């Protein structure tokens, strides 16, 4: 790169290999996988010209290739002792870099601490209700793996996060269940992992709900899965006035017919429907939602056939320069749901998509607030 204004005016730097490589990296490499592929391509290209016969005279060109290999990659058979010592020092610095990254991630003004905070499924032991006293039952060797709970936990951690205080707080949900209030009075600060205690406390929140006919199986051993039953459970957790009832009515009564008529339009309608619910429950009101997959499914509840939905979606919150949130799957058939922490740098197309107008929909549609 030019170091003086005069060098800049010559424009010679535009033809330099360094500038071309930097331009390629910043323009085209936008994911971890692409970065790995690029590094492997560079390594393979350099490896072609690596010295194999050390008895022959080494040209300046080959020497430069070896210098690049030794400087950029940890080569196991490096002969130069100085290079080996330099690589050892780099390896010693790696733990310090990891510590720095951990501190940096903890300082992020986001609901989660990096990828460590990835609930996959809550495999807590079942609860037994003895005179309204919820106790842990370890009698079964293979405790149930309640898929729906991990999605709900991740969602409510997003709902409760206050970007101003960087803590969890649900005082904006006045009708929240007592168990939910107790949970967030205990867990106010971000944590780096979900402990067994936290999992058990979240199970207590779910199994303390008073309406088993809503989101639970007949024997109350597990929470029913699927978008409809997840919304039922959310309604029992937070009460009315969040648009949840209208959303459940739409799924049961209109979703299948709308899906048969126009799949693209019903996907967008469901996205807007859920955005209203999520926006109402979130402290951070600047949200974006992408509905990647949506399909109606038929389930049986208390002997009756009911339309439910399988869905994969991304919920993203606006945190200054980035969108940050979770990608999750809600399904009636999975064992291990996907709940993944994601981050997207802001782009114009993102904002256009997230904030696009909903004027094409009837303002009195089934997804309006309660």
N, C-alpha and C positions, 0 to 999 in steps of 0.2 A: 504494500500500500504506500502511496506517496506520503512523504514526511514534510514536504514544503509546498507552498502554493505554486511555485514554479514547476515542480514535478507534477503536480496535479494538472496544470495547463497542458503539459506535453501529452497526456492521456496514454503514455506508454504502459502504465500500470494495468490498463484494461486488457492487455494481451499477456499478462504474466500468469503463469500456472496457479500461483497462490490466489489471485483474485478470481480466476475462473472456478477454482475448487470452492472457495468461500461462497461465491454466487450460487453454485449448484446446491451446496448444503442448505443455505438459507431459503432458497426458492422451492426446492423439491422435497427435502427430507422433513417430513412433518409427523413422523411416528417412530416409536421405538423399533418396530420391525424393519422399517426402511433404513434406519440408522445402522442396525446390525448388518443388513444386507450390504450397505455401502462400505462398512468397515471390512467385511469379509472380501468384498471385491478388491479393495485396495491391498489387502494382505496377499490375496492370490496373485495379483498383478506384480507386486514386489517380489513374491516368492519365486516367480518364474526366472528372475534375473539374479537370484541369490547365488553366492559363490558356493560351488561344490568341490572344486579342486584347489585346496589351499597351498599346494606345491607350486602352482603356476603363478606368474606375476599378476598382481591385482591392479587393474586399471582404475583410474580416478572415477569412472562411471560406476564400476562395480562397488568401489569403496563407498560411494554416495548411496547406493542401494542398501548396502549393509548398515550404514549409519541410520538411514530411515527406518529400516526394520527394527534395529536395536532400540531406537528412540521411541517408536510408536507401539511396538508389540513386545510382550514378555517372551523372548525366545529362550527355550530351555537349554540349548547347546551353544550359548554365546561363549566364545573363547576369550574375549577381552575382559580381564578381571575388573577394570574400572567400570565397564558397562554393567557387569554383574552387581557390583556394589551400588551403582546408581539405581538399578532396578530394585534392589533390596530396600533402599531408602524410600522408593516410591511405594513399595508394599507396606512399609511401616507407616507411611502417611495415610494409607487407605482407611484405617479405623478412625483417624481424626476427621477425615472427610465424612465418614458415616455419621459421626457424632454431630458435625456441623449440619448435615442434612436433617438429622432428627430434630435439632433445635429449630432449624428453619421451618420444618413442617409444623412443629408445635406452635410456632408464631403465626401461622397462616390464619387469617380470619375466615375460617370455614368450619362447617359442622363436624368434620372428621379430621383425624390425624393420619394423613397419607394412606397408603394402601394397606397398612397393618390393620386399620380399622375397617375390616371387610366382613360383616356378618354374612355367612353363607346359609346356615340353617341353625335354628336354635334347638339343640338336642338335649334340652333339659328334661329331668324326670317328671313324670306325671304328678298332678296334684290330686289329693284326696280331700274332699270337703267333709270334714267331721264337725257337725254343728256349726257350720259357717267358718270353721277354722281350717285354713288351707295349709296342709302339711306336705312335705316331700315324701314320695313313695319310692324306695329303692328296691322293692321286692322283685321287680322284673329286671332280668339281666340286660335285656335290650330295651331300654327306655325309648319311647316313641320319639320320632324326629319330626317336629311340628313345623312344616315348611312355611306356612302362612305367617307364623309369628315373627320370623326374621325380616320379612318384608315390612310388616307393621312396625317393628322396632326401628328399622332404618328410616322409614317414612316419618315417624314421630320425632326422631332425633333431628331430622331436617326441619320439620314443622316448628320445633321448640327452640331452634338455635337463634339467638339474638346477635346480629353482627355488631351491634354497638357495644355490648358488654362481653361478647364472645363466650356466652354461657347459655345453657338450656333454661328456658322459662316458659311456662304455659299459662301465665295469668291472663293472656288474651283469649283463653278458652274458658269462659266462666262456668259452663255446665259440665266440665270434665268430670269423669268418675273419680271417686275418692282414691281408688287405687292408683289411677294415673297421676293424680296430684301428688300422692306420696312418693311415687317413683321419681318424679322430676324434682321433688324437694330433696331427695337423696342424691340424685345424679344431676348436678348443676354444671360441672366442668367437663370438658372434653377428656376422654381417656384414650389410651393407645391401643387397647384391646378389650374385647368383651369377656369379662371374667365369668366364672361359674355362678358367682353371687349375683351378678347383674342379670344373667340369663334366668336364674331362678326368680329374681324379683320381677322380671318382665312376665314370666309365666303366671305369677300371682296376680298381675294386672289383668291379664286376659281371662284367667279362670275365676276371677272375682266378679265377672259380669253377671247380671241377674237374669239374662234372657237366653237360655240355651237353644230356644227355637230359632234364633237368628243365625248365629254363625257357627254353632257347634254341631258335632255329630250327635246321634241319638243318645249314646252313652257318655257324652261329654269327655271322652278320652282325647279327642283332638279337635282342633278348629277346622271347620270345613274350608276347602280351598276353592279358588275361583274368584273373579272380580266381584261378583254379586255378594258373596259371603264375606269377602274382605270389607266391603262397604257396610254390610250389616254390623260387623264387629266394630268398625270405626264409629258408626252411629251410636252404638252402646257406650263407646268410650268418651265421646265428646258431646252427645246430645243433639238437639235440633238446631235449626237456623244456619246450617252450613251447606245446604243443597244436596245432602246425601240421600234423603228420602226420594227426592225427585229423580236422582240418578238411578236408584235401585228400581223405581217404577219403570223408568225408560228401558232398562236392561230386560226386565221381565216381560213388558208388554209390547214394546215397539222395536227393540234392537234387531231381532231376527228378521222381521219384515223389511226394515230399512237396509239391512245387510244384503238381503236377496236382491233388492232393487238397485242399490248403488253402494258398492263396497268402499270406494274412495271417500264418498261424502259421509258415510256413517263413521268411518275412521276419524275424520276431522271433527265430526259432531261429538263423538265420544271424547276426543282430546279436549275440546272446549268444555265439555261437561265436567270432566275430572279436574281441569284447571280451575274452575270455579270453586270446587270443593277444596282443592289444595291451597288455593290463594286465601280462602276464608280461614283455613286452619294454620297458615304459616305466619310467623312474625315478619319474615322477609317477604314482602309482597311482590317483589320483582322476580318473577319466575318464568321459566320456559319449559315446554314439555314437547317431547317428540314421541309419537306413537309408532313404534317400529312394526308391531304385529298385533292383529286383533281378529278374533274369530269366535262366533257363538258356539256354545256347546250345550248339550242337554244333560241335566242332572236330575236326580230324584231326591226330593226333600220331603220327609214325612209321608212317603207314599205317593207324592205328586210329582209330575214332570215339570221342571222349571228351566227356563233359559238362563244360562250363565255365560261367562265370557273368559276366554284365555287371552292374555295380553302380555306384550313386552313393551316397556316404555322407558324413557329417560326423563328424569325430573332434574332440572337445572336451575340454580339460583344465580343471580347477578352479584358477583363480588368484584366490583371495579373492572379489572382488566380481563377477568375470566368468568366463564360459566362453571359452576361447581355443584355436584350433586351425586345422584345415584342412577344406575341403570338396573332395572329390576324386572323380574318375570312373575306374573300371576297366572297360575294354571290349575286346572282341576285334576291333573294327572302326574305332576312331577314329584320327585322325592327330594331332590336338592335344587332349590330355586336359585337363580342367579341374582345376587345382590352385589353390585360392583360399584365402587367409588370411581367417579369419572370427573375429568376436568377438560374443558374446551376453551381455547383462546377465542376471544371475541372476534367475529368477522361480521361484515355488513350483512351477509346472507343470513347468518344466524339470527340477528336482531329482526330482520325483515320477516323471517319465518316465525319466530317466537311471538312477535307483537302484531302479526298480521290481523286485519280487521275481521270481525265475525258478523258483519252486517248481512251476509248472505243467509243467515239463519234467523228464523222467526224469534223475535224477542220474547214471545210467550211460549217458547218450546218447552219440552219436558225436562230440560236440564236447568231451568231457572232455579234461583234460590228458593228455599222453603218459605 
